[in-house]
Amino acid sequence: MKTERYSTEQIISILKEADAGMPVKDLWRKRGLSSPDVIGKQE
């Protein structure tokens, strides 16, 4: 069974930072994500 990379609490924290005005690219860089990681998860 595949495990999640981020817990629910971590995802909420990321969304709150984005809501506070942090640019998305900075959020990705802070969490070690890249555009393909995010785009791949949307499919």
HELIX and SHEET records of a PDB file:
HELIX    1   1 THR A    8  ASP A   19  1                                  12    
HELIX    2   2 VAL A   24  ARG A   31  1                                   8    
HELIX    3   3 SER A   35  GLN A   42  1                                   8    
END                                                                             
